[in-house]
Amino acid sequence: MQRSNIILGILLGTLASTICFSFISRNQHADAHSGAANATLNRKIKVAHALPLTHPVHLGIEHFAERLEALSGGAIVCQIYPSGQLGSETEYIEKLQSGTLDIAKTSAAPLANFVPRMKVFSLPYLFRDRSHYWDVLDGEIGNELLAALATRQNNQASGFRGICYYDAGSRNFYTTTPVTKPSDLSGLNIRVMKDSVAIAMTEALSASPVPMPGGEIYSALQKGDINGAENNPPTFVAQRHFEVCKHFTFDHHSRIPDVLNISSSLWTKLSDQEKEWVRTAARESSRFQRTLWKKRSDAAVAEMQAAGVTIHRPDPITFQQALGNAMSPFLVGEVKSYAKKIQAQ
C-alpha cells in the first residue's frame, strides 16, 4: 500500500510538472511571437522633402517607401510630405533632432551647419567626374560620412543619421555671355548660394558673387542686375533661365549630394531586422533615383540646346588651377582630412 502511494505520488508529480512546463512554454512562445510582431507592427513613418512630385528625388523616395513596405510585409508604411509641406530643409533637420519627424531629404549643404565635417562636399572641384563621385559615395568614405552624421565635432549626438545619398548633379555656371575659360568670368555678377565656400570660389575666379533667393534669379537676370548664376541643367530648365541666359558652361565646380536622413529617436526604436530593411530600401532607392536623375539631366540638356543655348565644355582643371589657394581657409580639421581621402581615391 505504501509503495502504491509512492508510485501514485511520482505519477501525479510528473503530470503536474508536464502541465506546468507546457503552460510556461506556451506563454513564452506567445510572448516571443507578440514581441516579434510588435517590433514591426503598424509602424507609420513620416518622410519629408521640399521638391515637387515630378522630381527624381520624390520618385526615389517613393521607391524607398514601396521597397520598405514590401520588405517588411506591410508592417512599415511611409507617409510622404513633398513640396516643403513640413517646412524648409533646416527645419527638417531640427525636427529630426526633436523626433517630431522620422525621415527627411536635405542637401548636404545645410547639414554642414549641424555637422561641420559635411562642409567637404561644398569644396569646388573635389570630384574628378560623375564616376569618381559615385565611387566615393558608394564606398567606404561615403558610408563613413553617412555614419558620421550621427555625431557633431564635439562627439555629442546630432540627433539624426544618414541612410543614403541621392544625386543632385553638378553645379555649373550659366551666363548671358560665353564662358569658356576662367578669365571670361572676370567682372561678371554671378548669383550664388549664401555659402561661404561658393562666395570665396566666385571671388577667386574674379567674378562678383551675389547671394540671393532662387526665386529672384529670373528677374535679376532680365534686369541685368546679375550676368549669370550656377546650378544643374534640370533646375536651369525648370526655372526657365534659358530664356535669358544663352550660355551654359559645364565646369562641374561642385557636386553636393542630397542625403536621406533618419531621426535618431526612431532609429533607436527599430529592431535589427527593421534597420536592415531601412538600409536595403534606402540603398535600392539611391540607385533607382540616380538613374532617373541622369535621364532627367540628359533631357534638360537637349531642351536647352533646342531653346538656343550654347553648351560649353572646358577642362575643369583650368578653373581649379585659377582658384590658387582660395580654398585654404576651409581646408582644416576633418574637412581637410576627408578632402584628401576623396581626391586620393
N, C-alpha and C positions, 0 to 999 in steps of 0.2 A: 504493500500500500504506500509506504513511504517512498519507494522507488518510483511508483507511478506518478506520485505528486511531483517528484523532482523532474521527471520527463515532461510532464504537463507544463511545469513552470518554464522549462527550457523552450518548449514549443511556443508558449504564449509570448515569451520574451523575444524570440526570433521574429514572430509575427508582428509584434509591436515595433521592433526595430526596422523591419522591412517597410511597414506603413509610414513610419516617421521619415525614413530615408527617401521614400518615394515622394512624400509631401514636400520635403525640403528641396529635392532635385527639381520637382516640377515648378516650385516657386522661383528657384534660382534661374531656371531656363526662361521662365516668364519674365523675370526682371531683366535678364540679359537681352531678351528679344525686345522688350519695351525700351531699354536703353538705346539699342541699335536703331530702333525706329525713330525715337525722339531726336537722335543725332542728325537725322536728315528729313524730318517730317515738317511739312508746311513752312519751310524757310523762305520768306519773301525778301528779296534783296533790292534796294533802291540804287539805281545806276543813273548818273547824270553826266551830261556833256553840253557844250554850248554851240554845237554845229547843227546845220539843217538836216532834215530827214534823208536828203539825197546824197549827203556827203559820205565818202568812203569810210570815215571813222564811225558814223552812225551805223552803216551797214556791217562794219566789223564788230561793233558792239552787239548788234542784233544776232550775228553769228555766234558770238560768245554766249549770249543768253540761250540760244537754241541748243548749243552743244552742252552747256551746263545742265539744262533741264533734261536732255537726253541721257547724259552720263549718270545723273542722279535718279533716273527713273521717274522724273516728275516731282521729286522731293524738293528741289530748289528752283524757284521761279524768280526771274528778274523783272522788275518794273522799270522801264527806261524813261527818263525825263530829258528829252533833247532840247535843242534851241535855247539854252540858257534859262529854262523854266525855273530852275532852283538857284539861279544867281550866276556870278562870274566864276572864273576858274580859281581865283584866290579865295573866294567864298567857299568853293567846293572843298579846297584843302582844309580850311578852318572847320568845316562841317565834318570832314573825315576825322579830324583830330578830336572833335567833341563826341563823335559816334552818332550824330544825327543823320549822317549819310553813309551808305555802305561802300559804294564804289563810284569813282569818278574819273573821267578822262581829262587830263590837263596837259598843256605843253610842259616840256622840261624847264622852260624859262622861268615861270612863276614858282616852280618847285625849288629853284635855287635860292629864293628868298627865305625858304624854310630850312633847306638842307644845302648849304653853300657849295659843297663839292659838285653839285649838278651844274654849276656855272661852266664846267668844262665844255658842255655842249654848245655854249654861246661863242666859243672861240672860233674865229674865222679860219677857213682852210684847214680844219682839223682832219677831215677825211679826204682821201685821195679821189674817191669816186663812190658811186652808189653801192658797188660790190663790197668795197672796204667798209663802208658804213654798216651794212647788214652783217658782215663777217664779225665786226666788233660787237654789235648789239646782240647777236645770237650766241656769241661766245662767252668766254669766262669773264671778260671785262664788263660786258653788258649785264650779265647776270649778277655780277658783284655790285654794280651800281644800283640795280633794282633792289637788292637786299639791303644795300647801304642807306636807302631812303628811310629805313626804319629808325635810324639814329641821326641826331644832329652832330655837329662838330664836337660838342662837349660831351658826347656819349649819352646824352639824355634821349629818351624816346621821342620820336617825331609825332607819333600818333597815327601813322599810316605806313604802307609799304607798297612798292611797285610790283606788278604781276606780269606786265608785258609792255612792249613798245608798239606804237603804230606809226606808219610812215606819214610824214608831213612834208616830204620833198626837200628840195634845196631852195634857199633864198638867193635871188639874183637881182641885179639892177635892171630897171626898165626906165627909159628916158625919152625925152622929146627930141634929142639929138643923138647921133651914133656914139656908142661907147665900145671901142674895140681894144683899148689899152688903158692902163691906169690914168695916164695924163689927160684922157678925154673927160674924166670926172672933175677935173680942176675947175673950181669956181661954180659948180652946179649946186643948187639947193636940193638935197635928197631927203625925202621923208624916211625916217627910221623909227623903230620901236623905241619906247622910253626905256632904254637899256644902256648901261654904261659901256659895255663892250661894243655894241653896234655904233654908238656915238664916237668912240675912240677910233674904231676902224674907218669910219667915213671921213673923219678929220685927217687921218693918216694918209688917205687917198686924195687929199687936197680938195675934198668937197665939203659943203656946209651941211651938217646933219640938222634936220628939222623934225623933232619928235611931235607927233600929233595923232589923234584918234583915227582909226582906219576909215570911219565914216566921213571924214573931212578931206580925204585924199583927192577924190574926183574933182571937187570944186576948186581945190587949191591948184591942181594941175591946169584946169581950164583958165583960171585967173593968172597963171604964171607965177604964183607965189612959190611954187616948187617946180623943179625941172624933171623930177622923176621920183621913184620910190624903189623899194626892193621887196620881192616876195616870190612865191612859186607860180607856175603857169596856171593851175586851176583857179587860184584866187585872183590873179590878174584878169582872167577871162570872166569869172563870176561877178567881179565888181566893175566890169566893162571899162577898165582903164585903157584897153587897147583903142578906145575911141579917141583918146587924147595922146597917148604915148605910142609912137610907131617904131620904137626900137627896144628889143629885149635882148639882154646880154647874159648868156649862161656863164657866169663866173663861179657859180656854186660856192659863194663865200661862207655860207653856213648851212648845216643840216641839223636842225633842232627837232628831235623826235617828240611825238606825243607819247604820254605814258598813261596806262590804265593803273589806277591806284586803289587799294582796298584799305578800309579803316582797320586799325589795329584792334579796335574794340570788337569788330566782327571776326577778324582773323583768329583771335584767341578763343573764340567760342566754337570754331569749326573743328570737327574731328579730323584725324589724319587723312581719312578717306575723302572727306569733303574738300580739304585743302588740295589734295591731288586732283580732284575733279576740277577745281578752280584753275589750277596751274595748266592742266591739259586743255581746258576750254580756252583759256587765255592764249596759250601758245598757238593753237589752231586758228584762232581768230586773227592773230597777228599776221600769220602767213596769208590768210584769206584777204585781209584788208590791204596789205602791201601790193597784192596783185591788182586789186581794184584801183589803188592809187596810181599805179603805173599806167593802166589803161586810161584813167581819167586825165593824167598828165599828158600823155601822148595825144589824146583827143583835143586837149586845150591848145597844144602847140599847133595842131592842124587848123584849129579855129582861128588862132592868132594870125597865122600865115594867110588864111583866106580873107581876113579883115585888113590885109595890107601891112602887117607888122613884119619888119625885117629882123630875122634872128641872127645874132652874133655869137660865135663860139670861140672866144680867145682862150689861150692857155692860162688856166687859173694860177699857175706858178708865177706869172709876171705880176699878178695882183698881190699874191702872197709876199713876194720879194719887195714890192713897193711899200709894204707896211713897216719894214725895218724893225725897230724894237718897240713899236707902239703897243704891243700886247704884253710886254714885260711886267707892267704893274699888276696884271691879272694872273700871271703865272706864278702863283705862290701856293705853298702847302699842298693839300690833296689835289687841287686843280692842276698844278704843275705835274704832280706825280701821275695822275690819270692821263694827262695830255701826252706825256712821254710814252706811256704804255700803249695808247691808241696809235700814235704815229709810228711806233716801232712794230706794230702788228702788220 
